[in-house]
Amino acid sequence: MGTTIKTKKEFDAVKFQREVRAKISKEIMDMTPDQIIEYFNRKNFKEKILPST
């Protein structure tokens, strides 16, 4: 008891979420609130966002 087997993660969801958030933050950083709303209304969220490996 107490033995733990660690496996290597193939996908780190937290890292991926942080990368996407940083990318979006960088894109909208200099926009006005109205521009940000328009950005998200026009953004195609169906596009594939792939995690970096």
Backbone as CSV, one residue per row, in Angstrom:
resi,resn,N_x,N_y,N_z,CA_x,CA_y,CA_z,C_x,C_y,C_z
1,MET,0.833,-1.182,0.000,0.000,0.000,0.000,0.879,1.247,0.000
2,GLY,0.352,2.318,-0.542,1.098,3.551,-0.572,2.020,3.670,-1.768
3,THR,2.106,2.650,-2.594,2.944,2.719,-3.784,2.165,3.403,-4.896
4,THR,2.798,4.402,-5.500,2.159,5.145,-6.572,2.971,4.981,-7.843
5,ILE,2.285,4.707,-8.904,2.937,4.592,-10.209,2.593,5.845,-11.004
6,LYS,3.618,6.565,-11.431,3.397,7.775,-12.224,3.591,7.455,-13.698
7,THR,2.708,8.002,-14.498,2.847,7.861,-15.943,3.088,9.240,-16.534
8,LYS,3.755,9.274,-17.664,4.034,10.542,-18.329,2.761,11.044,-19.000
9,LYS,2.443,12.310,-18.741,1.281,12.925,-19.366,1.573,13.156,-20.842
10,GLU,0.633,12.799,-21.670,0.778,13.096,-23.092,0.139,14.431,-23.420
11,PHE,-0.816,14.854,-22.610,-1.501,16.121,-22.830,-1.690,16.799,-21.480
12,ASP,-1.188,18.005,-21.353,-1.314,18.773,-20.123,-2.379,19.841,-20.347
13,ALA,-3.577,19.588,-19.840,-4.714,20.477,-20.073,-4.492,21.856,-19.463
14,VAL,-3.883,21.924,-18.302,-3.653,23.213,-17.652,-2.683,24.055,-18.478
15,LYS,-1.618,23.437,-18.940,-0.640,24.149,-19.768,-1.305,24.649,-21.057
16,PHE,-2.107,23.802,-21.671,-2.797,24.158,-22.905,-3.745,25.341,-22.675
17,GLN,-4.503,25.305,-21.606,-5.446,26.368,-21.287,-4.705,27.683,-21.067
18,ARG,-3.578,27.627,-20.394,-2.786,28.836,-20.154,-2.215,29.402,-21.444
19,GLU,-1.795,28.537,-22.359,-1.265,28.992,-23.648,-2.341,29.699,-24.462
20,VAL,-3.547,29.122,-24.482,-4.645,29.718,-25.244,-5.043,31.053,-24.625
21,ARG,-5.128,31.102,-23.315,-5.494,32.346,-22.629,-4.460,33.435,-22.902
22,ALA,-3.177,33.085,-22.883,-2.125,34.060,-23.144,-2.214,34.584,-24.576
23,LYS,-2.505,33.692,-25.523,-2.619,34.089,-26.930,-3.772,35.069,-27.119
24,ILE,-4.931,34.759,-26.535,-6.090,35.640,-26.664,-5.830,36.973,-25.962
25,SER,-5.240,36.925,-24.778,-4.945,38.154,-24.039,-4.037,39.074,-24.836
26,LYS,-3.047,38.485,-25.498,-2.116,39.270,-26.313,-2.842,39.922,-27.494
27,GLU,-3.779,39.176,-28.093,-4.510,39.698,-29.247,-5.452,40.840,-28.873
28,ILE,-6.046,40.803,-27.687,-7.049,41.805,-27.327,-6.526,42.888,-26.384
29,MET,-5.253,42.843,-26.041,-4.731,43.737,-25.001,-4.918,45.222,-25.301
30,ASP,-4.845,45.634,-26.542,-4.956,47.055,-26.871,-6.324,47.434,-27.432
31,MET,-7.298,46.559,-27.300,-8.633,46.830,-27.842,-9.518,47.522,-26.808
32,THR,-10.475,48.272,-27.322,-11.482,48.882,-26.458,-12.502,47.795,-26.092
33,PRO,-13.314,48.027,-25.074,-14.340,47.030,-24.729,-15.258,46.679,-25.906
34,ASP,-15.627,47.676,-26.704,-16.475,47.395,-27.871,-15.743,46.538,-28.901
35,GLN,-14.450,46.789,-29.096,-13.661,45.984,-30.031,-13.520,44.546,-29.535
36,ILE,-13.388,44.382,-28.244,-13.271,43.034,-27.665,-14.555,42.255,-27.887
37,ILE,-15.691,42.908,-27.684,-16.979,42.246,-27.926,-17.084,41.827,-29.384
38,GLU,-16.713,42.721,-30.288,-16.750,42.412,-31.720,-15.793,41.270,-32.059
39,TYR,-14.623,41.266,-31.446,-13.631,40.209,-31.654,-14.236,38.846,-31.336
40,PHE,-14.877,38.732,-30.180,-15.450,37.444,-29.786,-16.695,37.097,-30.590
41,ASN,-17.422,38.092,-31.052,-18.581,37.814,-31.910,-18.153,37.295,-33.278
42,ARG,-17.019,37.790,-33.783,-16.543,37.373,-35.104,-15.629,36.165,-35.069
43,LYS,-15.042,35.891,-33.916,-14.060,34.803,-33.799,-14.720,33.468,-34.138
44,ASN,-14.040,32.704,-34.957,-14.540,31.377,-35.335,-13.994,30.367,-34.331
45,PHE,-14.761,30.062,-33.311,-14.293,29.157,-32.274,-14.300,27.693,-32.722
46,LYS,-14.759,27.459,-33.937,-14.732,26.097,-34.452,-13.377,25.760,-35.069
47,GLU,-12.518,26.778,-35.221,-11.205,26.506,-35.782,-10.428,25.625,-34.815
48,LYS,-9.572,24.839,-35.348,-8.804,23.901,-34.518,-7.708,24.627,-33.780
49,ILE,-7.682,24.448,-32.495,-6.606,24.958,-31.663,-5.897,23.725,-31.126
50,LEU,-4.673,23.536,-31.567,-3.923,22.354,-31.174,-2.895,22.706,-30.108
51,PRO,-2.758,21.856,-29.129,-1.765,22.114,-28.085,-0.355,21.956,-28.619
52,SER,0.558,22.722,-28.036,1.954,22.534,-28.408,2.488,21.301,-27.700
53,THR,3.439,20.653,-28.302,3.980,19.440,-27.680,5.436,19.609,-27.367
